[in-house]
Structures are given as structure tokens and as C-alpha cells.
């Protein structure tokens, strides 16, 4: 098991360079993190896309990326802001990696 950085609200972020089912974010090579947004069935409403874009503008150095796995990544988030980004994504009505 890879060592992890523990943040508020019991969020565990692995440092092994890969995403686990429990982690809402994974580390990038520059020391920042990518928060993974997993829309149900890959579907996102227009207002949710606008909110994701706003979250990325406010908290991410590398912006918002749509992946080929029907997810979005808010990339370049500082470690201490990961819980803030997760809360903002939840407020937009979207789940992150690891939500059940």
C-alpha cells in the first residue's frame, strides 16, 4: 500500500501515482493533484459544466480535462484545496471518484 497524505474529512490521497477506488484525487508530477469527477453514465447538464469550469478557474492550475473514460479531471489542485474542490463538485450535483 502506498503512503498517503491525510486531509480533513478523512480524504486519503495516494502517492503511488495511480488512482484508487477510494481516492477522489491522484497526484501529478508537479506535486499538485487531479480531482476526478465521475458523472453518472457520463452525463453532465449544461449548468454543471459551467460550474465545473468555474471550479477549475478558481482552484486548478491546469484547468479542466474531459477524459476518454467519461470523467472530468480538475487538474493542478494544491493538496490543501482538494477538499474544497470536492465540496464544490458535490455542490454542483456531481460525484467524485470514490463516492458511493
Beta strands, then each sheet from edge to edge (+ up, - down):
strand 1: 4-6
strand 2: 12-14
strand 3: 25-27
strand 4: 33-37
strand 5: 60-66
strand 6: 72-77
sheet 1: 1+ 2-
sheet 2: 3+ 4- 6+ 5-
end
